[in-house]
Each structure stands twice: as structure tokens, then as C-alpha cells.
């Protein structure tokens, strides 16, 4: 007499399904002496709730429990690869993606187990990756227990006064700053800018503690001209948190995004130029954008880092353009092709002086004031961010062309311009871009 291993009812020898519970049997029924094979098939049944729980605590773990190696690996790849290309992990979208996709993985593990139980899906044993992932999870738990704090909030910015932000590096030693440490020495900063000849300023709060933090916590790369060094200066997360007010104040000045870009450019140009770059870089390296605006001082690279950071936060496609022979750095902003510099895809913006109109690239540079030369080399383009294009930069492009024309006329006439050119072309231009230093700052 044979019985169904699922409901216990009698089954007819040779049938491959139970007439009572309608379940398909793994193998055609055999004689009682080989009944152990039926029992063995019963023991391979998966528990749907265990499968769901395993998927909840480990990515793809429920699929590996069900023996679905390929599916588990595909889910794992999708979870990491697709958000990487979409930059999903840099925004709130990451949270939505994680919740929804992880939920799909859990549900899939549950229903796959049920199908295995119903014998509509084959099962050949747990995947080898099941044991591997279990070992990894247990190892991480062990590390977390033995070294509390090693896993977790090292990169978190949501710390309180009793918690620590990312450690600061000083001669390879780590120093912890609390939020109270970072926010000491608050000061109200009024940063001037000129927009179409109108003198304005943005007002925001800076902290001496954040400046101290950044002074100690320099990027780990020993070469200050290393591209990764520059990117870390621009992308520091503590800096980003404490410059939120600065970016917000720029946005409040106008809803027109391109005018926000013009404000950012003017702010960088209105910062004092640091002529002591070589000695300072050798001792302390370049400034973070936060430090440049905190000190109201910086060289071409420092001011370019600040401008690149600000334009990035405003949503523009941004790059740094590095001219090695001339030892100069400027900012490139994504723009229509007719306004870009040497087929780089970016318009040329020099933040050194207020008179450097965006797209104007005929200035003279060098460390020797008696031997300044124009830029002739092809720049190294260091991409900082993707983003929107500065489409209305044609306004600056036309002004730069007029500025260049007037400069050439003046050079041919002993640095003199005809009255009408001076009165109706030159003066409006220098007023528009702040070249006459309405705010009395010898910035360059």
C-alpha cells in the first residue's frame, strides 16, 4: 500500500499524481521496498517563510536557498550595477530603489519556494553561494561585535553632538570632531557679486570649526596636482553639508538657473587672489572650496575648485581645465558647441579676475609678471560632474568678442580708445562685469 507523501491518502501504484490533493509526485510511485525515495523527495521541500527571511537579511540569499544560483546572481548584479550607472545612490532615489527592489527579491524567494513545494519547479539542492554568503554575513557580524563602530557611520553626516563625523587625518592619526566642534566660531559671511552691473551679496553662515577640520583633513594623495586629490577637495561630504546655506542663498537670488551660474562666477572672481601659492601649497596643499570662501582668498586653482563646486551643486555639467605649461587652471562649463573651448565640450571660465568675461580666453598668464603669455597649450580636461548646459552663455560670448576687439584697438593706439568706444562700449562692459571694482577689492 502506497500513500501520498503530502496528504497521506492512498495512491495508485504507477500514478504520478495524488487523486486527493492533486499534487504531482516527484517520481512515478514505486513499490514499498523503495519507499525511502519518496520520503527523500519530501525532505527537499523548501520553507517559503525561511526563503523570504533569508532574502530579507542577505541579498539573493533566499534564491540561493532555493537552488536558483543564476537568478540570485542576476538580482545581485542588478542591485549594484544599475544604480551605479544611474547615479541612484547619490540621491533620495537610492532609498526608493533599495526598498522596492529588495521587496521584489523577498517576494520572489517566497513564491519560488511554494512552486518547489508544488513540484512545478525543480529543486536540485541549495546553491554553493548560499554557504558563501552565510559565511560572509557571519564574518561581518563577528567584526561588528569585536570592533564596534568599524562598520557603519564612518561616512555619515547625520551625526549628533554625541556622535562623530568622518575621522580627520593628521600625519596618519585620526582625530574625531563632534558636531559641536565643527560648529564653533560661527560667523556671518557676506560675499559680494556683480550681476549685469548691479552690486549685490549673498549672506550665509560659516564655521571656524569646519575650516579647522578641513585644514587637518587633506586628501590622502601625496601629489597635490593629482586629479583624484582635486576631486576629493571638491566632493568632501562635510564641506557639502556646511555649504548648503551658501548654495541655497544663490538659488534664492533668482529662479533663472543661468543667472545663478553668473552669480557663482562673479563670487569666485570677487575673491582675493593669493600670490603666495607655491609656498602655501608646498606646506598645506590647495584649499577646499569651503576654505577659499572662508578665507576670502585663493589662487587660480583654489578659485577654480570653488567655482566648479558651486556650479556642480547648481546642477551644471562641470570640468576643470588644467594648462600644465602655463601652470594655470580654469573651469569648464557645459555649453552649446559654438561657445566651447578647443572642442573640449566646455566653455572657458577663468575665475581669477572680474574682468575675465566667461568664454574670454585671451588673457596672459605666468609666474613672472614681466613675461606673461597667452594660453597656447591644449588643456587636460578633468570631468567633475554631469549636468545641464549653460545655454545662454552666448550673451557672455558676444561681450567677450567686443572686449577683445576694444583691447586690440587700445593696444594699437597706445592703450587709448576713441571717445565713443570708451564711453559707449568699454565703460558699460567693465560696469557689467565689475571690472571697476565697485566693491573696493584688489582681487587680482
Buried (B, 14 or more C-beta within 10 A) or exposed (E): EBBBBBEEEEBEEEBEBBEEEEBEBBEEBBEEEEBEEBEEBEEBBBBBEBBBBBBBEBBBBBBBBBBBBEBBBEBBEBBEEEBEEEEBEEEEEBEEBBEEBBEEBBEBBBBBBBBBBEBEBEBEEBBEBBEEBBEEBEEEEEEEEEEEEEEEEEEEEEBEEEEBBBEBBEEEEEEEBBBEBBBEEEEEBEBBBBBEBEEEBBEBEBBBBBBBBBBEBBBEBEEBBEBEBBBBBBBBEBBBBBBEBBBEBBBEBEEEBBBBBBBBBBBBBBBBBBEEBEEBBEEEBBBBBBBBBBBBBBBBBBBBBBBBBBBBBBBBBBBBBBBEEBBBBBBBBBBBEEBBBBEBBBBBBBBBBBBBBBBBBEBEBBEEEEEEEEBEEBBEBBBBBEBBBBEBBBBBBEBBEBBBEBBEBBEEEEEEBEEEBBEEBBBEBBBBBBBEBBEEBEBB
